[in-house]
Amino acid sequence: MGRFFGFAYGLIAYAAFLAAFLYAIGFVTGAFVPKSVDSGEPGDPVAALLINVALLAVFAVQHSVMARPGFKAWWTRIVPASIERSTYVLLSSLALGLLFWQWQPLPEIVWHVDNEAGAIALWVLHAAGWLLALASTFAISHFDLFGLRQVYLNLRNERYVNLPFRIGGLYRLVRHPLMLGFLIAFWATPHMTLGHLLFALVTTAYILIALQVEERDLINHHGDKYREYRSEVPMLLPLPRKQGEPAGVFKEI
C-alpha cells in the first residue's frame, strides 16, 4: 500500500511540474493565463522590485539547496528515498506557483519590435527555446529527472540504480541544453518590459551561478569522465573551443 501511495504521490508531483511548465510559457509570453509577467495593476516600483527579487530568491534557494548531495543525504533520513525526487519536483513547482501568483508588474517598456518579420522571428526563437528545454529532458531521462522512474521502480519493489553517465543528442553540442533553452525563452521577445527584464536578468544570473555548483557536484560524482566531457563540450554556447584553451568560468559559456 505504501508503494502505491508513493507512486500516486509521484504522479501528483509530475502533474504539478507539467502545470508549472505550461503556465511558465504563458507567464512569460502573456498568453492563455490569467496572470503574466506584465499583468496586474502597477504599484510602487521599489516595492515591486523587492517583492519580485524575493520571490525569485525563494525559488533559487529551494531549487539549489535541495539539489545538493549533502542535503539529499540528510533529507532521505526523513522522507523515503523513492519520493525524494518527486518531493523536490513538487516543491519547485509550488515555488514557481507562488512566483506566478505574487509577481508584481513593472510595465515600463525596455524595447518593442514593431517590424512584423522581426517580431515573428523572435517569437519563433522564443518557442524554440521552450522546445529545446523540453527536448533536453528527454535526451537524458525525462522520467528519472522528474521522479517518475523512482516511484515506478519502488511500486514494482525494484531497487533504484543511478543512470550511467552518457553523452548523446543535444548533450554533444552543449553540456546544459536545458538551461540554454530557458535562457532563449526568457530573452527572445519582441516586447520587453522592465518586469520581464528583471525576471530574465535574475534567472540568468542564477543559472550561471547554479551551473558552477552543479558542475562541481558532477565532477565529484563522475570524476574523470565528466572532466573529459567538460574539456571537450562547451557549457551553454555551441561554439568550438580552441585547442588547449582552458575551461574558465566565462570562456566556458
BAFI-3210 file (N, C-alpha, C; in Angstrom, 3 decimals, decimal comma, padded with zeros to 6 digits):
// residues 253
n [1|2|3|4|5|6|7|8|9|10|11|12|13|14|15|16|17|18|19|20|21|22|23|24|25|26|27|28|29|30|31|32|33|34|35|36|37|38|39|40|41|42|43|44|45|46|47|48|49|50|51|52|53|54|55|56|57|58|59|60|61|62|63|64|65|66|67|68|69|70|71|72|73|74|75|76|77|78|79|80|81|82|83|84|85|86|87|88|89|90|91|92|93|94|95|96|97|98|99|100|101|102|103|104|105|106|107|108|109|110|111|112|113|114|115|116|117|118|119|120|121|122|123|124|125|126|127|128|129|130|131|132|133|134|135|136|137|138|139|140|141|142|143|144|145|146|147|148|149|150|151|152|153|154|155|156|157|158|159|160|161|162|163|164|165|166|167|168|169|170|171|172|173|174|175|176|177|178|179|180|181|182|183|184|185|186|187|188|189|190|191|192|193|194|195|196|197|198|199|200|201|202|203|204|205|206|207|208|209|210|211|212|213|214|215|216|217|218|219|220|221|222|223|224|225|226|227|228|229|230|231|232|233|234|235|236|237|238|239|240|241|242|243|244|245|246|247|248|249|250|251|252|253]
n.u [000,829|001,967|003,821|002,118|000,862|003,121|003,715|001,410|001,787|004,099|003,019|001,303|003,173|004,500|002,429|002,131|004,550|004,167|002,002|003,179|005,252|003,872|002,351|004,393|005,227|003,025|003,124|005,460|005,053|002,625|000,241|-002,779|-003,001|-004,231|-002,636|000,257|003,763|003,571|001,026|-001,635|-002,211|000,051|002,143|003,960|007,162|009,602|008,855|007,705|009,955|011,498|009,787|009,570|012,249|012,595|010,768|011,943|014,287|013,370|012,610|015,130|016,757|015,388|015,474|018,188|019,411|018,043|018,901|021,482|023,952|024,629|022,402|020,445|021,300|020,792|018,045|016,806|016,754|014,484|012,357|011,177|013,569|012,639|010,726|012,045|012,987|010,568|009,413|011,138|010,600|007,887|007,945|009,497|007,765|005,667|006,963|007,397|004,722|003,980|005,555|004,432|001,894|002,241|003,803|004,848|003,901|006,050|005,654|007,020|008,346|011,087|012,139|010,558|009,529|008,460|008,508|007,089|008,174|010,493|009,390|007,994|010,149|011,439|009,470|009,406|011,982|011,722|009,783|011,312|013,192|011,721|011,007|013,527|014,325|012,462|012,945|015,528|015,246|014,332|016,482|018,210|017,043|013,880|011,840|013,219|014,428|012,260|011,256|009,507|010,463|011,710|009,582|008,092|009,772|009,923|007,266|007,159|008,726|011,445|014,935|016,316|018,628|021,230|021,340|023,692|026,522|026,209|026,605|024,783|022,882|021,589|023,338|025,821|026,453|026,222|026,762|024,669|021,930|019,288|019,230|020,126|017,947|015,980|017,118|017,056|014,268|013,494|014,662|014,158|012,008|009,624|008,616|009,704|009,450|010,171|009,688|009,755|012,371|013,733|013,030|014,292|016,998|017,638|017,071|018,896|021,359|021,155|021,107|023,688|025,335|024,379|025,027|027,769|028,035|026,643|028,242|030,514|029,496|028,912|031,453|032,536|030,943|031,139|033,790|036,773|035,524|033,594|035,222|036,698|034,626|033,794|035,992|035,796|033,282|031,327|029,766|027,258|027,002|027,106|029,840|032,934|035,806|039,027|041,987|043,549|042,638|041,750|039,093|037,636|035,578|034,093|034,859|033,849|031,113]
n.v [-001,212|001,216|001,577|001,975|004,412|005,996|005,937|007,212|009,703|010,488|010,763|012,935|014,920|015,050|015,932|018,458|019,599|019,628|021,408|023,737|024,151|024,567|026,776|028,584|029,158|030,615|032,644|034,064|034,762|036,050|034,969|033,068|032,664|033,645|035,470|037,178|037,966|040,678|041,487|042,961|045,548|048,160|049,053|050,632|051,029|050,372|048,732|046,687|045,744|044,718|042,719|041,015|040,193|038,847|036,732|035,360|034,666|032,869|030,691|030,119|029,427|027,203|025,503|025,113|024,363|021,992|020,337|019,625|017,150|016,736|017,753|016,020|013,592|014,048|014,650|012,327|010,821|011,553|011,587|008,953|007,506|006,906|008,799|011,134|012,659|013,281|014,863|017,049|017,989|018,637|020,674|022,568|023,235|024,335|026,555|027,987|028,421|030,151|032,345|033,032|033,782|035,932|037,790|041,066|043,608|045,472|047,683|049,377|050,022|048,433|047,512|047,363|045,605|046,642|045,892|043,483|041,088|040,872|040,615|038,182|036,472|036,599|035,484|032,901|032,062|032,218|030,195|028,051|027,972|027,024|024,505|023,378|023,239|021,374|019,145|018,566|017,336|014,833|013,910|013,012|011,517|011,835|010,908|010,008|012,353|013,817|012,282|010,121|007,627|006,681|006,308|004,472|002,206|001,661|000,989|-001,431|-002,816|-002,829|-002,248|000,986|002,283|004,472|006,211|005,500|007,542|009,198|010,443|012,112|013,116|016,321|016,900|016,532|018,851|021,035|021,255|021,835|021,947|022,231|024,463|026,374|026,428|027,564|030,117|031,218|031,269|033,081|035,492|036,005|037,941|040,109|042,180|043,740|044,375|046,268|044,644|042,070|042,115|042,212|039,693|038,067|038,835|038,179|035,423|034,550|035,220|033,562|030,996|030,908|030,987|028,772|026,681|026,474|025,388|023,002|021,767|021,233|019,311|017,305|016,616|015,627|013,382|011,910|012,039|011,657|011,126|013,110|015,350|015,092|015,272|017,856|019,268|019,032|019,789|022,721|024,791|026,281|027,701|026,564|026,617|026,112|025,182|026,544|024,662|023,448|025,515|026,754|025,748|028,118|030,082|032,126|031,808|029,375|029,596]
n.w [000,000|000,784|-001,253|-003,403|-002,726|-002,775|-005,507|-006,513|-005,351|-006,701|-009,286|-008,844|-008,213|-010,661|-012,312|-011,209|-011,984|-014,819|-014,992|-013,935|-015,774|-018,209|-017,461|-017,037|-019,629|-020,606|-018,705|-019,295|-021,986|-021,925|-022,730|-022,700|-019,935|-016,666|-015,270|-016,014|-016,575|-016,991|-016,298|-014,307|-011,820|-011,714|-008,968|-006,330|-007,574|-006,327|-004,184|-005,710|-007,059|-004,923|-003,911|-006,124|-006,505|-004,098|-004,425|-006,570|-005,291|-003,335|-004,926|-006,086|-003,875|-002,798|-005,035|-005,497|-003,004|-002,250|-004,236|-003,738|-002,971|-000,238|001,144|000,171|001,276|003,982|003,869|002,983|005,226|006,396|004,545|002,399|000,176|-002,338|-002,990|-002,887|-005,099|-006,348|-004,369|-004,389|-006,987|-006,698|-004,703|-006,015|-008,085|-006,638|-005,563|-007,894|-008,557|-006,485|-007,196|-009,726|-008,884|-007,070|-008,371|-009,192|-011,426|-013,612|-015,756|-017,537|-020,738|-022,192|-024,626|-027,849|-030,628|-033,636|-036,264|-038,323|-039,373|-037,842|-035,271|-035,541|-036,000|-033,528|-031,869|-032,907|-032,240|-029,490|-029,001|-029,865|-027,862|-025,607|-026,621|-026,929|-024,250|-023,230|-024,904|-024,118|-021,661|-022,345|-023,712|-021,832|-019,265|-019,012|-017,277|-015,064|-014,250|-013,313|-011,294|-011,736|-012,585|-010,287|-008,418|-009,812|-010,026|-007,308|-006,841|-008,143|-006,503|-007,008|-006,977|-007,001|-009,297|-010,066|-013,164|-015,767|-016,706|-019,688|-023,027|-025,418|-028,336|-027,929|-025,906|-026,883|-028,072|-026,286|-022,730|-021,078|-022,326|-021,497|-019,770|-021,573|-023,312|-021,618|-021,195|-023,785|-024,166|-022,175|-022,940|-025,668|-027,075|-028,590|-027,161|-024,488|-021,150|-018,130|-015,924|-017,069|-017,972|-015,525|-014,528|-016,480|-016,198|-013,485|-013,398|-015,306|-014,079|-011,859|-013,090|-014,274|-012,019|-010,546|-012,254|-012,017|-009,469|-009,808|-011,729|-010,221|-008,457|-010,310|-011,237|-008,865|-008,627|-011,052|-011,748|-013,647|-016,097|-016,374|-016,286|-018,634|-020,508|-019,952|-020,810|-023,514|-024,480|-024,741|-022,192|-022,492|-024,967|-028,243|-029,438|-031,108|-029,229|-028,894|-029,484|-026,634|-025,096|-021,927|-019,668|-018,500|-016,237|-017,587|-020,266|-020,581|-021,098]
ca.u [000,000|002,856|004,406|001,069|000,719|004,323|003,550|000,391|002,446|004,968|002,178|000,840|004,316|004,755|001,355|002,451|005,593|003,584|001,207|004,096|005,978|002,951|001,997|005,567|005,201|002,045|003,569|006,474|004,526|001,409|-000,866|-003,514|-003,004|-004,866|-001,664|001,548|004,838|003,245|-000,372|-001,910|-002,078|001,370|002,176|005,236|008,169|010,626|008,247|007,567|011,293|011,898|008,940|009,933|013,558|012,383|010,113|012,959|015,239|012,741|012,751|016,544|017,273|014,773|015,895|019,612|019,746|017,502|019,581|022,830|024,084|024,606|021,017|019,721|021,658|020,057|016,611|016,297|016,530|013,149|011,406|011,708|014,410|011,880|009,943|012,882|012,994|009,210|009,215|011,894|009,841|006,652|008,249|009,931|006,559|004,933|007,713|007,066|003,339|003,990|006,118|003,425|000,747|002,551|004,674|004,378|004,277|006,828|005,257|007,784|008,854|012,529|012,169|009,388|009,831|007,267|008,634|006,365|009,090|011,367|008,605|007,736|011,413|011,689|008,526|009,862|013,134|011,175|009,194|012,414|013,808|010,914|011,121|014,866|014,324|011,713|013,660|016,733|014,911|014,197|017,795|018,838|015,950|012,809|011,069|014,106|014,632|011,081|010,894|008,573|011,174|011,973|008,377|007,663|010,588|009,509|005,978|007,453|009,624|012,757|015,942|016,684|020,045|021,503|021,623|025,111|026,874|026,287|026,521|024,080|021,982|021,870|024,440|027,084|026,671|026,459|026,583|023,426|020,940|018,063|019,369|020,195|016,576|015,318|017,677|016,495|012,845|013,312|015,177|013,670|010,660|009,556|008,120|010,403|009,153|011,127|009,449|010,269|013,826|014,170|012,894|015,330|018,319|017,862|017,133|020,168|022,415|021,001|021,518|025,140|025,944|023,987|025,722|029,111|027,884|026,250|029,403|031,373|028,880|029,045|032,845|032,698|030,210|031,574|035,247|037,481|034,605|032,982|036,300|036,984|033,460|033,837|037,078|035,507|031,978|031,072|028,686|025,971|027,013|027,733|030,928|034,145|036,836|040,368|042,742|044,365|042,031|041,220|037,642|037,395|034,165|033,422|035,105|033,005|029,757]
ca.v [000,000|002,369|001,756|002,526|005,832|006,662|006,105|008,253|010,963|010,838|011,252|014,273|015,826|015,217|016,790|019,815|020,085|019,943|022,625|024,870|024,366|025,163|028,120|029,433|029,630|031,690|033,743|034,863|035,285|036,834|034,340|031,897|032,530|034,812|036,425|037,038|038,793|042,099|041,791|043,477|046,992|048,509|049,807|051,276|050,244|049,861|047,590|045,627|045,201|043,928|041,523|040,113|039,598|037,883|035,552|034,630|034,105|031,696|029,590|029,793|028,736|025,867|024,701|024,789|023,670|020,637|019,543|019,292|015,796|016,751|017,913|014,788|012,566|014,353|014,671|010,957|010,259|011,998|011,102|007,788|007,846|006,729|010,002|012,335|013,480|013,788|015,951|018,174|018,495|019,250|021,932|023,523|023,663|025,219|027,817|028,700|028,864|031,345|033,431|033,444|034,370|037,168|038,664|042,446|044,114|046,695|047,707|050,285|049,303|048,480|047,518|046,823|045,412|046,897|045,196|042,214|039,965|040,772|040,097|036,757|035,758|036,494|034,520|031,573|031,763|032,005|028,851|027,093|027,857|026,113|023,161|022,890|022,878|020,130|018,062|018,248|016,404|013,501|013,495|012,266|010,632|012,718|010,358|009,984|013,738|014,323|011,411|009,041|006,340|006,256|005,783|003,295|001,084|001,346|000,301|-002,801|-003,367|-002,989|-001,331|002,100|002,405|005,699|006,001|005,710|008,775|009,005|011,678|011,869|014,142|017,731|016,999|016,549|020,232|021,823|020,412|022,173|022,461|022,597|025,845|027,200|026,611|028,542|031,445|031,689|031,556|034,246|036,716|036,213|038,508|041,405|043,202|043,565|045,377|046,292|043,459|040,908|042,229|041,797|038,236|037,476|039,101|037,427|033,994|034,313|035,231|032,337|029,846|030,906|030,643|027,410|025,715|026,261|024,473|021,699|021,168|020,699|018,067|016,301|016,171|014,779|012,128|011,142|012,061|011,978|011,087|014,428|016,306|014,973|015,829|019,309|019,850|018,889|020,339|023,970|024,761|026,780|028,123|025,520|027,184|025,284|025,705|026,439|023,565|023,852|026,624|026,286|025,883|029,114|030,323|032,913|031,188|028,182|029,864]
ca.w [000,000|000,824|-002,589|-004,257|-002,411|-003,270|-006,950|-006,701|-004,982|-007,824|-010,379|-008,473|-008,358|-012,091|-012,815|-010,760|-012,890|-016,122|-014,838|-013,757|-017,028|-019,177|-017,006|-017,239|-021,015|-020,650|-017,833|-019,997|-023,249|-021,693|-023,457|-022,204|-018,474|-016,046|-014,753|-016,674|-016,032|-017,165|-015,995|-012,973|-011,602|-011,179|-007,712|-006,056|-008,294|-005,409|-003,504|-006,697|-007,295|-003,760|-003,855|-007,225|-006,212|-003,013|-004,993|-007,327|-004,327|-002,730|-005,877|-006,280|-002,689|-002,760|-006,182|-005,395|-001,761|-002,257|-005,269|-003,320|-002,423|001,225|001,589|-000,156|002,248|005,211|003,608|002,842|006,559|006,801|003,540|001,671|-000,979|-003,585|-003,311|-002,691|-006,317|-006,542|-003,412|-004,945|-008,135|-006,200|-004,019|-007,050|-008,792|-005,722|-005,506|-009,134|-008,434|-005,636|-008,005|-010,708|-008,179|-006,357|-009,166|-009,317|-012,754|-013,839|-017,172|-018,388|-021,910|-022,436|-026,096|-028,542|-032,048|-034,448|-037,538|-038,220|-039,614|-036,677|-034,154|-035,791|-035,802|-032,088|-031,304|-033,323|-031,399|-028,154|-028,988|-029,988|-026,536|-024,789|-027,180|-026,597|-022,832|-023,054|-025,592|-023,349|-020,579|-022,932|-024,196|-020,739|-018,851|-018,568|-016,164|-013,907|-013,845|-012,600|-010,188|-012,042|-012,629|-008,916|-007,771|-010,569|-009,582|-005,948|-006,940|-008,567|-005,487|-007,617|-006,443|-007,882|-009,623|-010,819|-014,577|-016,090|-017,411|-021,133|-023,807|-026,666|-028,827|-027,642|-024,944|-027,618|-028,514|-025,067|-021,553|-020,384|-023,283|-020,779|-019,322|-022,776|-023,770|-020,755|-021,450|-025,054|-023,966|-021,313|-023,556|-027,034|-027,065|-029,279|-026,231|-023,213|-020,130|-017,031|-015,113|-017,816|-017,959|-014,191|-014,493|-017,328|-015,627|-012,247|-013,707|-015,999|-013,064|-011,060|-013,895|-014,442|-010,729|-010,178|-013,093|-011,473|-008,338|-010,345|-012,386|-009,161|-007,998|-011,368|-011,220|-007,680|-008,809|-012,222|-011,820|-014,889|-017,230|-016,559|-016,590|-020,072|-021,199|-019,718|-021,608|-024,937|-024,858|-024,022|-021,211|-022,975|-026,357|-029,063|-030,229|-030,976|-028,347|-029,462|-028,905|-025,496|-024,360|-020,633|-019,456|-017,467|-015,924|-018,609|-021,556|-020,595|-021,526]
c.u [000,860|003,485|003,392|000,902|001,943|004,237|002,528|000,968|003,362|004,188|001,677|001,962|004,612|003,685|001,603|003,546|005,006|002,784|002,110|004,832|005,086|002,562|003,169|005,617|004,229|002,462|004,545|005,908|003,320|000,188|-001,451|-003,512|-003,620|-003,886|-000,306|002,567|004,500|001,819|-000,522|-001,720|-000,713|001,254|003,500|006,357|009,246|010,097|008,105|008,905|011,706|011,091|009,351|011,277|013,428|011,736|011,100|013,972|014,676|012,899|014,212|017,097|016,700|015,363|017,347|019,927|019,276|018,167|020,973|022,895|024,026|023,202|020,224|020,015|020,922|018,561|016,032|016,307|015,122|012,090|011,998|012,495|013,629|011,075|010,744|012,831|011,618|008,923|009,932|011,129|008,583|006,928|008,752|008,728|005,742|005,635|007,464|005,633|003,219|004,513|005,095|002,295|001,060|003,430|004,033|004,833|005,125|006,696|006,048|008,451|010,361|012,803|010,880|009,701|008,542|007,302|008,034|007,290|010,008|010,642|008,338|009,003|011,715|010,737|008,912|011,057|012,696|010,599|010,277|013,117|013,048|011,022|012,487|014,922|013,620|012,439|014,895|016,441|014,772|015,537|018,599|017,828|014,875|012,146|011,915|014,282|013,480|010,481|009,991|009,262|011,390|010,729|007,845|008,457|010,209|008,176|006,183|008,393|010,993|013,698|016,261|018,200|020,229|021,823|023,098|025,320|026,995|026,073|025,819|023,233|022,463|023,077|025,803|027,440|026,999|026,158|025,248|022,395|019,619|018,111|019,477|018,797|015,826|015,823|017,133|015,042|012,628|013,704|014,582|012,218|010,664|009,091|008,717|010,057|010,222|010,950|009,980|011,793|014,387|014,123|014,022|016,720|018,599|017,944|018,425|021,320|022,356|021,489|023,039|025,859|025,650|024,731|027,146|029,063|027,541|027,427|030,353|030,827|029,044|030,461|033,084|032,046|030,802|033,092|035,788|036,580|034,007|034,047|036,630|035,847|033,472|034,907|036,763|034,243|031,715|029,847|027,340|025,944|027,748|028,778|032,170|035,169|038,195|041,156|043,645|043,778|041,442|039,741|037,389|035,906|033,465|033,680|034,257|031,681|029,625]
c.v [001,257|002,647|002,358|004,027|006,627|006,921|007,196|009,627|011,432|011,362|012,664|015,291|016,088|016,106|018,246|020,418|020,499|021,238|023,846|025,191|025,058|026,581|029,080|029,982|030,791|032,894|034,653|035,497|036,196|036,251|033,182|031,720|033,782|035,862|036,146|037,960|040,283|042,464|042,278|044,984|047,311|049,339|050,521|050,442|049,659|048,637|046,409|044,948|044,269|042,634|040,521|039,428|038,557|036,605|034,705|033,979|032,862|030,484|029,155|029,004|027,323|024,968|024,259|023,959|022,223|019,734|019,096|017,906|015,744|016,888|016,639|013,687|012,777|014,184|013,264|010,193|010,567|011,475|009,877|008,217|007,770|007,962|011,280|013,245|014,061|014,951|017,209|018,823|019,216|020,592|022,987|024,088|024,616|026,565|028,659|029,224|030,111|032,550|033,945|034,227|035,766|038,144|040,031|043,038|045,388|046,968|048,637|049,507|049,520|048,450|046,922|046,777|045,570|046,142|043,796|041,015|039,756|040,184|038,605|035,943|035,576|035,504|033,087|031,136|031,457|030,589|027,779|026,902|026,897|024,674|022,551|022,443|021,543|018,945|017,625|017,261|014,978|012,986|012,794|011,209|011,500|012,192|010,173|011,387|014,264|013,308|010,243|007,673|005,798|005,637|004,558|002,058|000,670|000,592|-001,170|-003,518|-003,705|-001,911|-000,241|002,134|003,675|005,373|006,260|007,025|008,483|010,346|011,354|013,056|015,550|017,904|016,822|017,962|021,149|020,933|020,667|022,756|022,849|024,058|026,813|027,459|027,632|029,959|032,027|032,104|032,825|035,555|037,010|036,662|039,835|042,535|042,941|044,714|045,313|045,057|042,199|040,930|041,798|040,274|037,566|037,654|038,235|035,932|033,650|034,256|033,958|031,109|029,779|030,529|029,187|026,364|025,455|025,265|023,076|020,997|020,561|019,362|016,950|015,755|015,256|013,413|011,265|011,151|012,422|011,946|012,465|015,488|016,285|015,576|017,354|019,976|019,852|019,603|021,616|023,881|025,125|027,128|027,100|026,074|026,323|025,964|025,525|025,352|024,084|024,975|026,104|026,531|026,833|029,390|031,060|032,361|029,931|028,419|029,755]
c.w [000,000|-000,523|-003,546|-004,005|-002,858|-004,762|-007,254|-006,391|-006,117|-009,010|-010,095|-008,654|-009,828|-012,721|-012,417|-011,629|-014,237|-016,063|-014,724|-015,050|-018,060|-018,758|-017,208|-018,653|-021,151|-019,828|-018,556|-021,265|-023,049|-022,368|-022,654|-020,687|-017,849|-015,550|-015,380|-016,016|-016,097|-016,749|-014,553|-012,910|-011,032|-009,910|-007,559|-006,694|-007,383|-004,667|-004,462|-006,959|-006,154|-003,669|-004,915|-006,991|-005,101|-003,528|-005,793|-006,396|-003,649|-003,654|-005,993|-005,100|-002,616|-003,834|-006,041|-004,155|-001,801|-003,298|-004,852|-002,688|-000,903|001,767|001,327|000,866|003,563|005,014|003,535|004,164|007,050|005,845|002,862|000,438|-002,285|-003,967|-003,112|-003,910|-006,575|-005,601|-003,873|-006,095|-007,668|-005,546|-005,001|-007,790|-007,927|-005,589|-006,754|-009,096|-007,582|-006,406|-009,009|-010,042|-007,647|-007,144|-009,364|-010,652|-012,675|-015,340|-018,086|-019,522|-022,057|-023,931|-026,639|-030,024|-032,841|-035,771|-037,429|-038,385|-038,418|-035,478|-034,314|-035,542|-034,320|-031,423|-031,686|-032,469|-029,971|-028,033|-029,074|-028,648|-025,638|-025,302|-026,876|-025,141|-022,614|-023,687|-024,811|-022,236|-021,099|-023,461|-023,103|-020,270|-018,221|-017,301|-014,905|-013,352|-013,001|-011,628|-010,505|-012,084|-011,224|-008,272|-008,505|-010,150|-008,162|-005,939|-007,301|-007,587|-006,078|-007,090|-007,467|-008,065|-010,437|-012,271|-014,861|-016,827|-018,896|-021,829|-025,114|-027,063|-028,536|-026,720|-025,597|-028,073|-027,353|-023,864|-020,847|-021,357|-022,621|-020,360|-020,502|-023,313|-022,938|-021,032|-022,747|-024,863|-023,146|-022,010|-024,937|-026,999|-027,821|-028,363|-024,852|-022,274|-019,040|-016,140|-015,769|-017,815|-016,607|-014,073|-015,274|-016,727|-014,407|-012,528|-014,450|-015,007|-012,225|-011,827|-014,008|-013,156|-010,375|-011,003|-012,602|-010,318|-008,831|-011,009|-011,345|-008,648|-009,032|-011,446|-010,030|-007,875|-009,929|-012,424|-013,189|-016,119|-017,470|-016,842|-018,074|-020,895|-021,110|-020,575|-023,098|-025,395|-024,072|-023,128|-021,820|-024,454|-027,209|-030,014|-030,050|-030,080|-029,007|-028,733|-027,797|-024,686|-023,054|-020,513|-018,291|-017,315|-017,059|-020,011|-021,713|-021,282|-023,045]
res [m|g|r|f|f|g|f|a|y|g|l|i|a|y|a|a|f|l|a|a|f|l|y|a|i|g|f|v|t|g|a|f|v|p|k|s|v|d|s|g|e|p|g|d|p|v|a|a|l|l|i|n|v|a|l|l|a|v|f|a|v|q|h|s|v|m|a|r|p|g|f|k|a|w|w|t|r|i|v|p|a|s|i|e|r|s|t|y|v|l|l|s|s|l|a|l|g|l|l|f|w|q|w|q|p|l|p|e|i|v|w|h|v|d|n|e|a|g|a|i|a|l|w|v|l|h|a|a|g|w|l|l|a|l|a|s|t|f|a|i|s|h|f|d|l|f|g|l|r|q|v|y|l|n|l|r|n|e|r|y|v|n|l|p|f|r|i|g|g|l|y|r|l|v|r|h|p|l|m|l|g|f|l|i|a|f|w|a|t|p|h|m|t|l|g|h|l|l|f|a|l|v|t|t|a|y|i|l|i|a|l|q|v|e|e|r|d|l|i|n|h|h|g|d|k|y|r|e|y|r|s|e|v|p|m|l|l|p|l|p|r|k|q|g|e|p|a|g|v|f|k|e|i]
***
